[in-house]
Amino acid sequence: MTSPNHDAHVASTGVSASASGSGRSAAIPGITNLPTPARLTVGIVSAGRVGTALGEALERAGHVVGAVVARSAHSRRRAATRLPDSAVLDLGDVVARAELLVIAVPDSELVEVVDRIADSGTLRPRTLVVHTAGAHGVGVLARLTALGALPLAIHPAMTFVGTDDDTARLAQACFGITAADEVGEAIASALVLEMGGEPVRIAEADRTLYHAALAHGANHLIALITDAVAALDAAIGGPDGSAQAATVDGDPVRLAERILGPLVTASLQNVLDLGRDALTGPVARGDAAAVAAHLDALRALPGGGAPDSLAEAYRMMARRAAHQSDAPHPVLDVLEPR
């Protein structure tokens, strides 16, 4: 299943001169005329959560993950379980075998890994080189581009936990893609579509803003829900710290999570559908007294008066919601910093 002629595999993707030579994105008006990439030998650097999931998705699309870098014992076990037919090799050997090289490493390690690939001397011209870092475009791959690689930035807007579910979620995800030209955009889009995702063009200059938006919406949500669970656990436990009597069946296990789950899920869907009009609760109603009471209760928790406390996080988020909803001045006054 490996492409017989490595030097010709970019041309064999089916991107015609009419699609790439006009200089206009209108040459590719929809997804139905995007090229189908040739079956490629894929190299993965490395077999972490993201790299393994992408490797599985590419194999399901008919490509072959020929080799992976897996430095830790955990990564080697992951590769053996989820990419069992892929050889575990040193970086230079993985690069040498690859027609499509996927660099899936933490953002902070990307520049170093690119330098190591460039210094390895094993990268072949016309290799498709993809990195998955959200905050970077193709500029970070400049050393490899100078060696004849075709650079692509393909970032899945998805969280990864290291299970088989990661691969299934890719089929529901958007991917932020950036390329050096329309040919690269077409190839990146086709690869994403093959994995079941939706490609979204992100300009090189806007990659950091794109990544910041995703981090704010997804990563900071973890902090928000963690705080809400902590406050709810304290409320359920009552003065004696026991949640045993809080339910009819006496089952206190993950009770805070069970209460919040349906509410948070509904709120998330509502804001995605309705935007800021989805806001409910005391800030939306302009109920300054209720907001003040919330702050008093949260400040009464251990450590509640600290600058980085749960109460302070509530105040800042509530103030942001108040500004977004044009809340009346009494609400804004309550939410002023002490």
TORKOL-4160 file (C-alpha; in steps of 0.2 Angstrom, whole numbers, padded with zeros to 4 digits, m for minus):
338
<pt num="1" X="0000" Y="0000" Z="0000"/>
<pt num="2" X="0015" Y="0011" Z="0000"/>
<pt num="3" X="0016" Y="0024" Z="m0014"/>
<pt num="4" X="0028" Y="0017" Z="m0027"/>
<pt num="5" X="0036" Y="0033" Z="m0032"/>
<pt num="6" X="0040" Y="0044" Z="m0017"/>
<pt num="7" X="0045" Y="0059" Z="m0028"/>
<pt num="8" X="0029" Y="0059" Z="m0037"/>
<pt num="9" X="0017" Y="0056" Z="m0022"/>
<pt num="10" X="0012" Y="0075" Z="m0020"/>
<pt num="11" X="0007" Y="0076" Z="m0039"/>
<pt num="12" X="m0003" Y="0060" Z="m0037"/>
<pt num="13" X="m0014" Y="0068" Z="m0024"/>
<pt num="14" X="m0024" Y="0074" Z="m0039"/>
<pt num="15" X="m0022" Y="0092" Z="m0037"/>
<pt num="16" X="m0023" Y="0099" Z="m0054"/>
<pt num="17" X="m0015" Y="0115" Z="m0061"/>
<pt num="18" X="m0032" Y="0122" Z="m0063"/>
<pt num="19" X="m0035" Y="0120" Z="m0044"/>
<pt num="20" X="m0018" Y="0127" Z="m0039"/>
<pt num="21" X="m0012" Y="0139" Z="m0052"/>
<pt num="22" X="m0026" Y="0152" Z="m0052"/>
<pt num="23" X="m0021" Y="0160" Z="m0036"/>
<pt num="24" X="m0040" Y="0161" Z="m0030"/>
<pt num="25" X="m0047" Y="0150" Z="m0017"/>
<pt num="26" X="m0063" Y="0150" Z="m0027"/>
<pt num="27" X="m0054" Y="0137" Z="m0038"/>
<pt num="28" X="m0060" Y="0124" Z="m0024"/>
<pt num="29" X="m0078" Y="0130" Z="m0021"/>
<pt num="30" X="m0083" Y="0115" Z="m0010"/>
<pt num="31" X="m0077" Y="0099" Z="m0003"/>
<pt num="32" X="m0083" Y="0087" Z="m0016"/>
<pt num="33" X="m0069" Y="0092" Z="m0029"/>
<pt num="34" X="m0055" Y="0090" Z="m0016"/>
<pt num="35" X="m0041" Y="0078" Z="m0020"/>
<pt num="36" X="m0040" Y="0061" Z="m0012"/>
<pt num="37" X="m0022" Y="0059" Z="m0006"/>
<pt num="38" X="m0012" Y="0044" Z="m0013"/>
<pt num="39" X="m0010" Y="0030" Z="0000"/>
<pt num="40" X="0005" Y="0036" Z="0010"/>
<pt num="41" X="0017" Y="0028" Z="0021"/>
<pt num="42" X="0015" Y="0038" Z="0037"/>
<pt num="43" X="0028" Y="0042" Z="0051"/>
<pt num="44" X="0023" Y="0047" Z="0068"/>
<pt num="45" X="0033" Y="0058" Z="0080"/>
<pt num="46" X="0028" Y="0053" Z="0093"/>
<pt num="47" X="0016" Y="0040" Z="0099"/>
<pt num="48" X="0008" Y="0051" Z="0112"/>
<pt num="49" X="m0011" Y="0054" Z="0114"/>
<pt num="50" X="m0013" Y="0065" Z="0098"/>
<pt num="51" X="0000" Y="0056" Z="0087"/>
<pt num="52" X="m0008" Y="0039" Z="0091"/>
<pt num="53" X="m0026" Y="0044" Z="0087"/>
<pt num="54" X="m0021" Y="0053" Z="0071"/>
<pt num="55" X="m0011" Y="0037" Z="0066"/>
<pt num="56" X="m0026" Y="0026" Z="0069"/>
<pt num="57" X="m0037" Y="0038" Z="0059"/>
<pt num="58" X="m0025" Y="0039" Z="0045"/>
<pt num="59" X="m0024" Y="0020" Z="0044"/>
<pt num="60" X="m0043" Y="0018" Z="0044"/>
<pt num="61" X="m0043" Y="0030" Z="0029"/>
<pt num="62" X="m0031" Y="0018" Z="0020"/>
<pt num="63" X="m0014" Y="0025" Z="0024"/>
<pt num="64" X="0000" Y="0014" Z="0032"/>
<pt num="65" X="0008" Y="0020" Z="0048"/>
<pt num="66" X="0025" Y="0012" Z="0044"/>
<pt num="67" X="0035" Y="0018" Z="0060"/>
<pt num="68" X="0033" Y="0028" Z="0075"/>
<pt num="69" X="0044" Y="0036" Z="0088"/>
<pt num="70" X="0040" Y="0030" Z="0106"/>
<pt num="71" X="0052" Y="0035" Z="0119"/>
<pt num="72" X="0043" Y="0031" Z="0135"/>
<pt num="73" X="0037" Y="0014" Z="0140"/>
<pt num="74" X="0020" Y="0020" Z="0141"/>
<pt num="75" X="0021" Y="0027" Z="0123"/>
<pt num="76" X="0028" Y="0010" Z="0117"/>
<pt num="77" X="0014" Y="0001" Z="0125"/>
<pt num="78" X="0001" Y="0013" Z="0117"/>
<pt num="79" X="0009" Y="0010" Z="0100"/>
<pt num="80" X="0009" Y="m0009" Z="0102"/>
<pt num="81" X="m0009" Y="m0009" Z="0107"/>
<pt num="82" X="m0016" Y="0004" Z="0095"/>
<pt num="83" X="m0003" Y="0004" Z="0080"/>
<pt num="84" X="0002" Y="m0015" Z="0081"/>
<pt num="85" X="0009" Y="m0016" Z="0064"/>
<pt num="86" X="0020" Y="0000" Z="0065"/>
<pt num="87" X="0039" Y="m0002" Z="0069"/>
<pt num="88" X="0045" Y="0008" Z="0084"/>
<pt num="89" X="0061" Y="0016" Z="0077"/>
<pt num="90" X="0073" Y="0031" Z="0081"/>
<pt num="91" X="0069" Y="0048" Z="0074"/>
<pt num="92" X="0080" Y="0047" Z="0059"/>
<pt num="93" X="0073" Y="0030" Z="0054"/>
<pt num="94" X="0055" Y="0036" Z="0055"/>
<pt num="95" X="0059" Y="0051" Z="0045"/>
<pt num="96" X="0068" Y="0041" Z="0032"/>
<pt num="97" X="0053" Y="0030" Z="0029"/>
<pt num="98" X="0039" Y="0043" Z="0029"/>
<pt num="99" X="0030" Y="0050" Z="0014"/>
<pt num="100" X="0019" Y="0059" Z="0027"/>
<pt num="101" X="0028" Y="0064" Z="0043"/>
<pt num="102" X="0016" Y="0069" Z="0057"/>
<pt num="103" X="0025" Y="0079" Z="0071"/>
<pt num="104" X="0013" Y="0077" Z="0086"/>
<pt num="105" X="0023" Y="0084" Z="0101"/>
<pt num="106" X="0020" Y="0097" Z="0114"/>
<pt num="107" X="0021" Y="0115" Z="0107"/>
<pt num="108" X="0036" Y="0118" Z="0118"/>
<pt num="109" X="0046" Y="0104" Z="0110"/>
<pt num="110" X="0041" Y="0108" Z="0092"/>
<pt num="111" X="0056" Y="0119" Z="0087"/>
<pt num="112" X="0068" Y="0107" Z="0095"/>
<pt num="113" X="0060" Y="0092" Z="0086"/>
<pt num="114" X="0060" Y="0101" Z="0069"/>
<pt num="115" X="0079" Y="0105" Z="0071"/>
<pt num="116" X="0083" Y="0087" Z="0075"/>
<pt num="117" X="0073" Y="0081" Z="0060"/>
<pt num="118" X="0083" Y="0094" Z="0049"/>
<pt num="119" X="0099" Y="0089" Z="0057"/>
<pt num="120" X="0096" Y="0070" Z="0054"/>
<pt num="121" X="0099" Y="0071" Z="0036"/>
<pt num="122" X="0086" Y="0058" Z="0032"/>
<pt num="123" X="0071" Y="0069" Z="0027"/>
<pt num="124" X="0068" Y="0066" Z="0008"/>
<pt num="125" X="0062" Y="0080" Z="m0003"/>
<pt num="126" X="0043" Y="0082" Z="m0006"/>
<pt num="127" X="0039" Y="0073" Z="0010"/>
<pt num="128" X="0023" Y="0080" Z="0017"/>
<pt num="129" X="0027" Y="0086" Z="0035"/>
<pt num="130" X="0012" Y="0090" Z="0046"/>
<pt num="131" X="0013" Y="0097" Z="0064"/>
<pt num="132" X="m0002" Y="0097" Z="0076"/>
<pt num="133" X="0002" Y="0112" Z="0086"/>
<pt num="134" X="m0012" Y="0124" Z="0088"/>
<pt num="135" X="m0002" Y="0140" Z="0090"/>
<pt num="136" X="0010" Y="0138" Z="0076"/>
<pt num="137" X="0007" Y="0139" Z="0057"/>
<pt num="138" X="0019" Y="0133" Z="0044"/>
<pt num="139" X="0033" Y="0145" Z="0048"/>
<pt num="140" X="0039" Y="0134" Z="0062"/>
<pt num="141" X="0043" Y="0121" Z="0048"/>
<pt num="142" X="0055" Y="0133" Z="0038"/>
<pt num="143" X="0070" Y="0122" Z="0040"/>
<pt num="144" X="0061" Y="0107" Z="0033"/>
<pt num="145" X="0053" Y="0117" Z="0019"/>
<pt num="146" X="0070" Y="0123" Z="0014"/>
<pt num="147" X="0075" Y="0104" Z="0012"/>
<pt num="148" X="0061" Y="0102" Z="0000"/>
<pt num="149" X="0047" Y="0096" Z="0012"/>
<pt num="150" X="0029" Y="0102" Z="0009"/>
<pt num="151" X="0024" Y="0110" Z="0026"/>
<pt num="152" X="0006" Y="0108" Z="0034"/>
<pt num="153" X="m0001" Y="0113" Z="0050"/>
<pt num="154" X="m0016" Y="0102" Z="0055"/>
<pt num="155" X="m0023" Y="0105" Z="0072"/>
<pt num="156" X="m0037" Y="0095" Z="0079"/>
<pt num="157" X="m0049" Y="0105" Z="0090"/>
<pt num="158" X="m0052" Y="0091" Z="0102"/>
<pt num="159" X="m0046" Y="0085" Z="0119"/>
<pt num="160" X="m0037" Y="0069" Z="0120"/>
<pt num="161" X="m0037" Y="0057" Z="0135"/>
<pt num="162" X="m0027" Y="0042" Z="0128"/>
<pt num="163" X="m0041" Y="0030" Z="0124"/>
<pt num="164" X="m0049" Y="0023" Z="0108"/>
<pt num="165" X="m0062" Y="0036" Z="0110"/>
<pt num="166" X="m0049" Y="0049" Z="0105"/>
<pt num="167" X="m0049" Y="0042" Z="0087"/>
<pt num="168" X="m0068" Y="0041" Z="0086"/>
<pt num="169" X="m0070" Y="0060" Z="0092"/>
<pt num="170" X="m0059" Y="0065" Z="0077"/>
<pt num="171" X="m0074" Y="0062" Z="0066"/>
<pt num="172" X="m0084" Y="0075" Z="0075"/>
<pt num="173" X="m0070" Y="0088" Z="0076"/>
<pt num="174" X="m0065" Y="0103" Z="0066"/>
<pt num="175" X="m0046" Y="0105" Z="0062"/>
<pt num="176" X="m0037" Y="0121" Z="0060"/>
<pt num="177" X="m0027" Y="0120" Z="0044"/>
<pt num="178" X="m0013" Y="0132" Z="0038"/>
<pt num="179" X="m0002" Y="0129" Z="0022"/>
<pt num="180" X="0010" Y="0139" Z="0012"/>
<pt num="181" X="m0001" Y="0139" Z="m0004"/>
<pt num="182" X="m0017" Y="0132" Z="m0011"/>
<pt num="183" X="m0010" Y="0115" Z="m0016"/>
<pt num="184" X="m0005" Y="0113" Z="0003"/>
<pt num="185" X="m0022" Y="0118" Z="0008"/>
<pt num="186" X="m0030" Y="0106" Z="m0003"/>
<pt num="187" X="m0019" Y="0092" Z="0003"/>
<pt num="188" X="m0022" Y="0096" Z="0021"/>
<pt num="189" X="m0041" Y="0098" Z="0018"/>
<pt num="190" X="m0041" Y="0081" Z="0010"/>
<pt num="191" X="m0032" Y="0072" Z="0024"/>
<pt num="192" X="m0044" Y="0080" Z="0037"/>
<pt num="193" X="m0059" Y="0075" Z="0027"/>
<pt num="194" X="m0052" Y="0057" Z="0025"/>
<pt num="195" X="m0051" Y="0056" Z="0044"/>
<pt num="196" X="m0070" Y="0062" Z="0045"/>
<pt num="197" X="m0066" Y="0079" Z="0052"/>
<pt num="198" X="m0070" Y="0097" Z="0045"/>
<pt num="199" X="m0055" Y="0107" Z="0039"/>
<pt num="200" X="m0055" Y="0126" Z="0044"/>
<pt num="201" X="m0043" Y="0138" Z="0036"/>
<pt num="202" X="m0033" Y="0148" Z="0049"/>
<pt num="203" X="m0021" Y="0162" Z="0043"/>
<pt num="204" X="m0003" Y="0160" Z="0048"/>
<pt num="205" X="m0004" Y="0177" Z="0058"/>
<pt num="206" X="m0020" Y="0171" Z="0067"/>
<pt num="207" X="m0014" Y="0154" Z="0074"/>
<pt num="208" X="m0010" Y="0161" Z="0091"/>
<pt num="209" X="m0027" Y="0169" Z="0093"/>
<pt num="210" X="m0035" Y="0153" Z="0087"/>
<pt num="211" X="m0026" Y="0143" Z="0100"/>
<pt num="212" X="m0030" Y="0155" Z="0114"/>
<pt num="213" X="m0048" Y="0155" Z="0110"/>
<pt num="214" X="m0048" Y="0136" Z="0111"/>
<pt num="215" X="m0038" Y="0136" Z="0127"/>
<pt num="216" X="m0050" Y="0148" Z="0135"/>
<pt num="217" X="m0065" Y="0138" Z="0130"/>
<pt num="218" X="m0059" Y="0121" Z="0134"/>
<pt num="219" X="m0045" Y="0121" Z="0146"/>
<pt num="220" X="m0052" Y="0135" Z="0157"/>
<pt num="221" X="m0068" Y="0126" Z="0157"/>
<pt num="222" X="m0059" Y="0112" Z="0167"/>
<pt num="223" X="m0055" Y="0125" Z="0181"/>
<pt num="224" X="m0072" Y="0132" Z="0181"/>
<pt num="225" X="m0081" Y="0115" Z="0183"/>
<pt num="226" X="m0068" Y="0109" Z="0196"/>
<pt num="227" X="m0072" Y="0125" Z="0206"/>
<pt num="228" X="m0091" Y="0122" Z="0205"/>
<pt num="229" X="m0089" Y="0104" Z="0210"/>
<pt num="230" X="m0079" Y="0109" Z="0225"/>
<pt num="231" X="m0092" Y="0122" Z="0231"/>
<pt num="232" X="m0106" Y="0110" Z="0228"/>
<pt num="233" X="m0097" Y="0096" Z="0238"/>
<pt num="234" X="m0096" Y="0109" Z="0252"/>
<pt num="235" X="m0114" Y="0113" Z="0251"/>
<pt num="236" X="m0120" Y="0095" Z="0250"/>
<pt num="237" X="m0109" Y="0089" Z="0264"/>
<pt num="238" X="m0116" Y="0102" Z="0276"/>
<pt num="239" X="m0109" Y="0107" Z="0293"/>
<pt num="240" X="m0104" Y="0089" Z="0297"/>
<pt num="241" X="m0095" Y="0086" Z="0280"/>
<pt num="242" X="m0106" Y="0071" Z="0276"/>
<pt num="243" X="m0117" Y="0070" Z="0260"/>
<pt num="244" X="m0124" Y="0053" Z="0265"/>
<pt num="245" X="m0141" Y="0061" Z="0270"/>
<pt num="246" X="m0142" Y="0072" Z="0254"/>
<pt num="247" X="m0151" Y="0059" Z="0243"/>
<pt num="248" X="m0165" Y="0047" Z="0245"/>
<pt num="249" X="m0155" Y="0032" Z="0242"/>
<pt num="250" X="m0140" Y="0038" Z="0252"/>
<pt num="251" X="m0128" Y="0037" Z="0237"/>
<pt num="252" X="m0116" Y="0051" Z="0239"/>
<pt num="253" X="m0104" Y="0045" Z="0226"/>
<pt num="254" X="m0100" Y="0059" Z="0213"/>
<pt num="255" X="m0116" Y="0068" Z="0218"/>
<pt num="256" X="m0109" Y="0085" Z="0214"/>
<pt num="257" X="m0104" Y="0079" Z="0197"/>
<pt num="258" X="m0121" Y="0071" Z="0195"/>
<pt num="259" X="m0130" Y="0087" Z="0199"/>
<pt num="260" X="m0119" Y="0098" Z="0188"/>
<pt num="261" X="m0119" Y="0086" Z="0173"/>
<pt num="262" X="m0136" Y="0089" Z="0165"/>
<pt num="263" X="m0136" Y="0107" Z="0170"/>
<pt num="264" X="m0118" Y="0111" Z="0162"/>
<pt num="265" X="m0122" Y="0101" Z="0147"/>
<pt num="266" X="m0138" Y="0110" Z="0143"/>
<pt num="267" X="m0129" Y="0127" Z="0146"/>
<pt num="268" X="m0115" Y="0122" Z="0134"/>
<pt num="269" X="m0128" Y="0118" Z="0121"/>
<pt num="270" X="m0138" Y="0133" Z="0124"/>
<pt num="271" X="m0123" Y="0145" Z="0122"/>
<pt num="272" X="m0117" Y="0136" Z="0106"/>
<pt num="273" X="m0135" Y="0138" Z="0099"/>
<pt num="274" X="m0140" Y="0155" Z="0106"/>
<pt num="275" X="m0124" Y="0164" Z="0110"/>
<pt num="276" X="m0124" Y="0177" Z="0125"/>
<pt num="277" X="m0143" Y="0176" Z="0125"/>
<pt num="278" X="m0142" Y="0159" Z="0133"/>
<pt num="279" X="m0137" Y="0167" Z="0150"/>
<pt num="280" X="m0149" Y="0164" Z="0164"/>
<pt num="281" X="m0147" Y="0166" Z="0183"/>
<pt num="282" X="m0145" Y="0181" Z="0195"/>
<pt num="283" X="m0133" Y="0191" Z="0184"/>
<pt num="284" X="m0145" Y="0190" Z="0169"/>
<pt num="285" X="m0160" Y="0195" Z="0180"/>
<pt num="286" X="m0150" Y="0209" Z="0187"/>
<pt num="287" X="m0152" Y="0202" Z="0205"/>
<pt num="288" X="m0138" Y="0211" Z="0214"/>
<pt num="289" X="m0143" Y="0204" Z="0231"/>
<pt num="290" X="m0142" Y="0186" Z="0226"/>
<pt num="291" X="m0124" Y="0189" Z="0218"/>
<pt num="292" X="m0118" Y="0197" Z="0234"/>
<pt num="293" X="m0125" Y="0183" Z="0244"/>
<pt num="294" X="m0116" Y="0171" Z="0233"/>
<pt num="295" X="m0099" Y="0180" Z="0235"/>
<pt num="296" X="m0102" Y="0180" Z="0254"/>
<pt num="297" X="m0105" Y="0161" Z="0254"/>
<pt num="298" X="m0090" Y="0157" Z="0243"/>
<pt num="299" X="m0078" Y="0169" Z="0254"/>
<pt num="300" X="m0084" Y="0159" Z="0269"/>
<pt num="301" X="m0075" Y="0143" Z="0262"/>
<pt num="302" X="m0058" Y="0139" Z="0268"/>
<pt num="303" X="m0046" Y="0151" Z="0259"/>
<pt num="304" X="m0060" Y="0161" Z="0252"/>
<pt num="305" X="m0052" Y="0178" Z="0255"/>
<pt num="306" X="m0036" Y="0174" Z="0245"/>
<pt num="307" X="m0033" Y="0183" Z="0228"/>
<pt num="308" X="m0034" Y="0167" Z="0218"/>
<pt num="309" X="m0049" Y="0159" Z="0228"/>
<pt num="310" X="m0064" Y="0152" Z="0221"/>
<pt num="311" X="m0074" Y="0167" Z="0226"/>
<pt num="312" X="m0062" Y="0178" Z="0216"/>
<pt num="313" X="m0064" Y="0167" Z="0201"/>
<pt num="314" X="m0083" Y="0168" Z="0203"/>
<pt num="315" X="m0082" Y="0187" Z="0204"/>
<pt num="316" X="m0072" Y="0189" Z="0189"/>
<pt num="317" X="m0082" Y="0177" Z="0178"/>
<pt num="318" X="m0099" Y="0185" Z="0185"/>
<pt num="319" X="m0092" Y="0202" Z="0180"/>
<pt num="320" X="m0088" Y="0197" Z="0163"/>
<pt num="321" X="m0105" Y="0189" Z="0161"/>
<pt num="322" X="m0113" Y="0206" Z="0168"/>
<pt num="323" X="m0104" Y="0216" Z="0154"/>
<pt num="324" X="m0109" Y="0204" Z="0141"/>
<pt num="325" X="m0127" Y="0205" Z="0146"/>
<pt num="326" X="m0128" Y="0224" Z="0150"/>
<pt num="327" X="m0132" Y="0220" Z="0168"/>
<pt num="328" X="m0138" Y="0235" Z="0178"/>
<pt num="329" X="m0126" Y="0245" Z="0188"/>
<pt num="330" X="m0130" Y="0238" Z="0205"/>
<pt num="331" X="m0124" Y="0221" Z="0199"/>
<pt num="332" X="m0108" Y="0228" Z="0193"/>
<pt num="333" X="m0105" Y="0238" Z="0209"/>
<pt num="334" X="m0107" Y="0221" Z="0219"/>
<pt num="335" X="m0094" Y="0213" Z="0207"/>
<pt num="336" X="m0081" Y="0227" Z="0210"/>
<pt num="337" X="m0064" Y="0220" Z="0217"/>
<pt num="338" X="m0063" Y="0223" Z="0236"/>
